Amino acid sequence: MKGDWVEIVIDGGGNTMNYEVKATRAGRRVEVVNRRGLIEVSEVTRGGTPVRTARFMSSRVLALVEHPAPRRPGEQGSRAPGDGSQA
């Protein structure tokens, strides 16, 4: 959803570096995948096509923070996944 963003803090050998990946347009989302020692953060279209991708070595990542866009009250899907609520 537009406004979602992920902040990544990397160990840069003595200092830290911050990166951000944002969903910049309506209908896009940010996906995070951890596989084979790499963390991949992608901005993805509705159809699943990656627009931008950032890859980081898992051993260098100090923090990865997902910031969801504010949801409107009463909007369908506004409940947190796994909270036990019935839709």
VMD Tcl script that builds the backbone (N, CA, C; Angstrom):
set m [mol new atoms 261]
animate dup $m
set s [atomselect $m all]
$s set {name element resname resid chain x y z} {
  {N N MET 1 A 0.832 -1.164 0.000}
  {CA C MET 1 A 0.000 0.000 0.000}
  {C C MET 1 A 0.884 1.236 0.000}
  {N N LYS 2 A 0.496 2.258 -0.753}
  {CA C LYS 2 A 1.286 3.481 -0.801}
  {C C LYS 2 A 1.490 4.016 0.606}
  {N N GLY 3 A 2.709 4.349 0.920}
  {CA C GLY 3 A 3.045 4.842 2.244}
  {C C GLY 3 A 3.743 3.808 3.107}
  {N N ASP 4 A 3.649 2.527 2.751}
  {CA C ASP 4 A 4.408 1.499 3.465}
  {C C ASP 4 A 5.889 1.719 3.182}
  {N N TRP 5 A 6.726 1.499 4.167}
  {CA C TRP 5 A 8.156 1.585 3.929}
  {C C TRP 5 A 8.903 0.714 4.914}
  {N N VAL 6 A 10.114 0.316 4.509}
  {CA C VAL 6 A 10.976 -0.538 5.323}
  {C C VAL 6 A 12.299 0.187 5.500}
  {N N GLU 7 A 12.765 0.210 6.738}
  {CA C GLU 7 A 14.045 0.837 7.073}
  {C C GLU 7 A 15.028 -0.266 7.414}
  {N N ILE 8 A 16.220 -0.232 6.811}
  {CA C ILE 8 A 17.238 -1.247 7.027}
  {C C ILE 8 A 18.492 -0.557 7.559}
  {N N VAL 9 A 19.039 -1.067 8.659}
  {CA C VAL 9 A 20.277 -0.539 9.233}
  {C C VAL 9 A 21.349 -1.601 9.038}
  {N N ILE 10 A 22.447 -1.207 8.401}
  {CA C ILE 10 A 23.530 -2.120 8.021}
  {C C ILE 10 A 24.813 -1.768 8.781}
  {N N ASP 11 A 25.559 -2.803 9.180}
  {CA C ASP 11 A 26.892 -2.614 9.758}
  {C C ASP 11 A 27.855 -2.352 8.610}
  {N N GLY 12 A 28.420 -1.170 8.587}
  {CA C GLY 12 A 29.318 -0.795 7.503}
  {C C GLY 12 A 30.779 -0.863 7.889}
  {N N GLY 13 A 31.139 -1.699 8.858}
  {CA C GLY 13 A 32.546 -1.818 9.260}
  {C C GLY 13 A 33.008 -0.613 10.045}
  {N N GLY 14 A 32.473 -0.414 11.222}
  {CA C GLY 14 A 32.870 0.718 12.049}
  {C C GLY 14 A 31.798 1.800 12.130}
  {N N ASN 15 A 30.921 1.844 11.180}
  {CA C ASN 15 A 29.798 2.784 11.229}
  {C C ASN 15 A 28.549 2.090 10.704}
  {N N THR 16 A 27.420 2.734 10.864}
  {CA C THR 16 A 26.174 2.144 10.371}
  {C C THR 16 A 25.662 2.945 9.186}
  {N N MET 17 A 24.944 2.259 8.302}
  {CA C MET 17 A 24.333 2.904 7.144}
  {C C MET 17 A 22.844 2.582 7.159}
  {N N ASN 18 A 22.026 3.572 6.835}
  {CA C ASN 18 A 20.578 3.404 6.807}
  {C C ASN 18 A 20.078 3.441 5.375}
  {N N TYR 19 A 19.168 2.527 5.068}
  {CA C TYR 19 A 18.525 2.476 3.757}
  {C C TYR 19 A 17.021 2.421 3.961}
  {N N GLU 20 A 16.271 2.955 3.010}
  {CA C GLU 20 A 14.822 2.915 3.053}
  {C C GLU 20 A 14.283 2.478 1.703}
  {N N VAL 21 A 13.267 1.613 1.730}
  {CA C VAL 21 A 12.551 1.218 0.522}
  {C C VAL 21 A 11.091 1.556 0.778}
  {N N LYS 22 A 10.500 2.371 -0.110}
  {CA C LYS 22 A 9.129 2.848 0.084}
  {C C LYS 22 A 8.227 2.416 -1.061}
  {N N ALA 23 A 6.947 2.203 -0.740}
  {CA C ALA 23 A 5.918 2.000 -1.760}
  {C C ALA 23 A 5.510 3.404 -2.211}
  {N N THR 24 A 5.961 3.811 -3.391}
  {CA C THR 24 A 5.841 5.208 -3.814}
  {C C THR 24 A 4.566 5.548 -4.559}
  {N N ARG 25 A 3.842 4.560 -5.047}
  {CA C ARG 25 A 2.623 4.822 -5.810}
  {C C ARG 25 A 1.475 3.964 -5.295}
  {N N ALA 26 A 0.261 4.378 -5.618}
  {CA C ALA 26 A -0.916 3.623 -5.201}
  {C C ALA 26 A -0.875 2.225 -5.815}
  {N N GLY 27 A -1.247 1.234 -5.029}
  {CA C GLY 27 A -1.281 -0.142 -5.513}
  {C C GLY 27 A 0.027 -0.885 -5.356}
  {N N ARG 28 A 1.068 -0.208 -4.933}
  {CA C ARG 28 A 2.347 -0.893 -4.725}
  {C C ARG 28 A 2.517 -1.242 -3.263}
  {N N ARG 29 A 3.328 -2.259 -3.014}
  {CA C ARG 29 A 3.590 -2.695 -1.652}
  {C C ARG 29 A 5.077 -3.012 -1.513}
  {N N VAL 30 A 5.519 -3.181 -0.286}
  {CA C VAL 30 A 6.909 -3.529 -0.012}
  {C C VAL 30 A 6.928 -4.944 0.552}
  {N N GLU 31 A 7.759 -5.803 -0.038}
  {CA C GLU 31 A 7.891 -7.186 0.414}
  {C C GLU 31 A 9.310 -7.423 0.911}
  {N N VAL 32 A 9.420 -8.217 1.985}
  {CA C VAL 32 A 10.713 -8.579 2.558}
  {C C VAL 32 A 10.855 -10.094 2.495}
  {N N VAL 33 A 11.982 -10.566 1.940}
  {CA C VAL 33 A 12.243 -11.999 1.821}
  {C C VAL 33 A 13.633 -12.270 2.375}
  {N N ASN 34 A 13.748 -13.335 3.187}
  {CA C ASN 34 A 15.031 -13.746 3.739}
  {C C ASN 34 A 15.339 -15.141 3.216}
  {N N ARG 35 A 16.368 -15.252 2.373}
  {CA C ARG 35 A 16.732 -16.558 1.828}
  {C C ARG 35 A 18.225 -16.616 1.512}
  {N N ARG 36 A 18.792 -17.773 1.759}
  {CA C ARG 36 A 20.198 -18.059 1.432}
  {C C ARG 36 A 21.177 -16.986 1.918}
  {N N GLY 37 A 20.980 -16.501 3.120}
  {CA C GLY 37 A 21.916 -15.528 3.671}
  {C C GLY 37 A 21.742 -14.116 3.142}
  {N N LEU 38 A 20.686 -13.875 2.374}
  {CA C LEU 38 A 20.404 -12.540 1.845}
  {C C LEU 38 A 19.025 -12.079 2.304}
  {N N ILE 39 A 18.916 -10.805 2.589}
  {CA C ILE 39 A 17.621 -10.192 2.840}
  {C C ILE 39 A 17.320 -9.323 1.631}
  {N N GLU 40 A 16.175 -9.565 1.015}
  {CA C GLU 40 A 15.779 -8.849 -0.197}
  {C C GLU 40 A 14.515 -8.037 0.114}
  {N N VAL 41 A 14.582 -6.739 -0.116}
  {CA C VAL 41 A 13.447 -5.845 0.109}
  {C C VAL 41 A 13.062 -5.267 -1.251}
  {N N SER 42 A 11.786 -5.466 -1.653}
  {CA C SER 42 A 11.350 -5.047 -2.989}
  {C C SER 42 A 10.082 -4.228 -2.933}
  {N N GLU 43 A 10.007 -3.220 -3.791}
  {CA C GLU 43 A 8.762 -2.511 -4.050}
  {C C GLU 43 A 8.108 -3.249 -5.211}
  {N N VAL 44 A 6.863 -3.713 -5.010}
  {CA C VAL 44 A 6.198 -4.605 -5.951}
  {C C VAL 44 A 4.871 -3.994 -6.398}
  {N N THR 45 A 4.554 -4.163 -7.696}
  {CA C THR 45 A 3.271 -3.684 -8.235}
  {C C THR 45 A 2.150 -4.649 -7.858}
  {N N ARG 46 A 0.914 -4.265 -8.186}
  {CA C ARG 46 A -0.238 -5.138 -7.919}
  {C C ARG 46 A -0.073 -6.497 -8.576}
  {N N GLY 47 A 0.491 -6.515 -9.767}
  {CA C GLY 47 A 0.670 -7.760 -10.513}
  {C C GLY 47 A 1.833 -8.610 -10.045}
  {N N GLY 48 A 2.622 -8.107 -9.101}
  {CA C GLY 48 A 3.740 -8.877 -8.570}
  {C C GLY 48 A 5.078 -8.603 -9.220}
  {N N THR 49 A 5.130 -7.600 -10.119}
  {CA C THR 49 A 6.380 -7.256 -10.781}
  {C C THR 49 A 7.227 -6.356 -9.882}
  {N N PRO 50 A 8.462 -6.754 -9.564}
  {CA C PRO 50 A 9.312 -5.885 -8.739}
  {C C PRO 50 A 9.726 -4.629 -9.500}
  {N N VAL 51 A 9.612 -3.481 -8.837}
  {CA C VAL 51 A 10.007 -2.201 -9.430}
  {C C VAL 51 A 11.417 -1.852 -8.996}
  {N N ARG 52 A 11.672 -1.965 -7.697}
  {CA C ARG 52 A 13.006 -1.716 -7.137}
  {C C ARG 52 A 13.306 -2.809 -6.132}
  {N N THR 53 A 14.545 -3.228 -6.087}
  {CA C THR 53 A 14.946 -4.279 -5.152}
  {C C THR 53 A 16.265 -3.900 -4.501}
  {N N ALA 54 A 16.353 -4.129 -3.194}
  {CA C ALA 54 A 17.598 -3.927 -2.456}
  {C C ALA 54 A 17.952 -5.253 -1.793}
  {N N ARG 55 A 19.227 -5.654 -1.898}
  {CA C ARG 55 A 19.676 -6.917 -1.304}
  {C C ARG 55 A 20.799 -6.638 -0.316}
  {N N PHE 56 A 20.731 -7.317 0.839}
  {CA C PHE 56 A 21.712 -7.128 1.896}
  {C C PHE 56 A 22.115 -8.488 2.448}
  {N N MET 57 A 23.386 -8.635 2.825}
  {CA C MET 57 A 23.847 -9.854 3.479}
  {C C MET 57 A 23.246 -9.903 4.885}
  {N N SER 58 A 22.650 -11.025 5.240}
  {CA C SER 58 A 21.986 -11.164 6.541}
  {C C SER 58 A 22.944 -10.881 7.704}
  {N N SER 59 A 24.188 -11.277 7.551}
  {CA C SER 59 A 25.153 -11.093 8.633}
  {C C SER 59 A 25.480 -9.627 8.888}
  {N N ARG 60 A 25.195 -8.749 7.937}
  {CA C ARG 60 A 25.478 -7.308 8.082}
  {C C ARG 60 A 24.279 -6.496 8.553}
  {N N VAL 61 A 23.088 -7.095 8.540}
  {CA C VAL 61 A 21.880 -6.354 8.910}
  {C C VAL 61 A 21.781 -6.280 10.431}
  {N N LEU 62 A 21.740 -5.053 10.961}
  {CA C LEU 62 A 21.588 -4.835 12.394}
  {C C LEU 62 A 20.113 -4.729 12.769}
  {N N ALA 63 A 19.323 -4.075 11.915}
  {CA C ALA 63 A 17.897 -3.905 12.191}
  {C C ALA 63 A 17.141 -3.771 10.878}
  {N N LEU 64 A 15.929 -4.305 10.878}
  {CA C LEU 64 A 15.034 -4.178 9.738}
  {C C LEU 64 A 13.659 -3.843 10.331}
  {N N VAL 65 A 13.166 -2.643 10.036}
  {CA C VAL 65 A 11.920 -2.173 10.642}
  {C C VAL 65 A 10.904 -1.904 9.546}
  {N N GLU 66 A 9.734 -2.542 9.658}
  {CA C GLU 66 A 8.654 -2.317 8.701}
  {C C GLU 66 A 7.720 -1.256 9.274}
  {N N HIS 67 A 7.438 -0.232 8.472}
  {CA C HIS 67 A 6.543 0.850 8.866}
  {C C HIS 67 A 5.309 0.811 7.971}
  {N N PRO 68 A 4.194 0.241 8.456}
  {CA C PRO 68 A 2.991 0.213 7.624}
  {C C PRO 68 A 2.370 1.601 7.518}
  {N N ALA 69 A 1.735 1.861 6.387}
  {CA C ALA 69 A 1.026 3.125 6.204}
  {C C ALA 69 A -0.166 3.143 7.141}
  {N N PRO 70 A -0.551 4.316 7.622}
  {CA C PRO 70 A -1.732 4.374 8.495}
  {C C PRO 70 A -2.976 3.925 7.744}
  {N N ARG 71 A -3.755 3.056 8.358}
  {CA C ARG 71 A -4.979 2.551 7.755}
  {C C ARG 71 A -6.154 3.371 8.265}
  {N N ARG 72 A -7.165 3.553 7.424}
  {CA C ARG 72 A -8.357 4.287 7.835}
  {C C ARG 72 A -9.233 3.380 8.701}
  {N N PRO 73 A -9.854 3.927 9.759}
  {CA C PRO 73 A -10.744 3.114 10.587}
  {C C PRO 73 A -11.919 2.592 9.762}
  {N N GLY 74 A -12.268 1.334 9.973}
  {CA C GLY 74 A -13.390 0.745 9.265}
  {C C GLY 74 A -13.046 0.201 7.898}
  {N N GLU 75 A -11.824 0.395 7.444}
  {CA C GLU 75 A -11.407 -0.120 6.140}
  {C C GLU 75 A -11.239 -1.626 6.236}
  {N N GLN 76 A -11.735 -2.351 5.245}
  {CA C GLN 76 A -11.620 -3.801 5.263}
  {C C GLN 76 A -10.153 -4.190 5.232}
  {N N GLY 77 A -9.800 -5.174 6.060}
  {CA C GLY 77 A -8.410 -5.606 6.115}
  {C C GLY 77 A -7.591 -4.786 7.081}
  {N N SER 78 A -8.246 -3.947 7.901}
  {CA C SER 78 A -7.507 -3.094 8.829}
  {C C SER 78 A -7.101 -3.845 10.089}
  {N N ARG 79 A -7.634 -5.068 10.283}
  {CA C ARG 79 A -7.259 -5.857 11.447}
  {C C ARG 79 A -5.876 -6.461 11.243}
  {N N ALA 80 A -5.182 -6.607 12.339}
  {CA C ALA 80 A -3.854 -7.209 12.271}
  {C C ALA 80 A -3.990 -8.691 11.966}
  {N N PRO 81 A -3.129 -9.237 11.105}
  {CA C PRO 81 A -3.201 -10.672 10.809}
  {C C PRO 81 A -2.921 -11.483 12.069}
  {N N GLY 82 A -3.725 -12.520 12.262}
  {CA C GLY 82 A -3.513 -13.408 13.366}
  {C C GLY 82 A -4.039 -12.904 14.703}
  {N N ASP 83 A -4.871 -11.847 14.708}
  {CA C ASP 83 A -5.379 -11.335 15.978}
  {C C ASP 83 A -6.629 -12.063 16.442}
  {N N GLY 84 A -7.102 -13.050 15.658}
  {CA C GLY 84 A -8.241 -13.852 16.046}
  {C C GLY 84 A -9.584 -13.233 15.724}
  {N N SER 85 A -9.601 -12.079 15.105}
  {CA C SER 85 A -10.855 -11.406 14.770}
  {C C SER 85 A -11.504 -12.055 13.565}
  {N N GLN 86 A -12.812 -12.050 13.543}
  {CA C GLN 86 A -13.557 -12.563 12.408}
  {C C GLN 86 A -13.928 -11.419 11.490}
  {N N ALA 87 A -13.650 -11.553 10.204}
  {CA C ALA 87 A -13.950 -10.488 9.242}
  {C C ALA 87 A -15.372 -10.592 8.752}
}
mol reanalyze $m
mol bondsrecalc $m
mol representation Tube
mol addrep $m
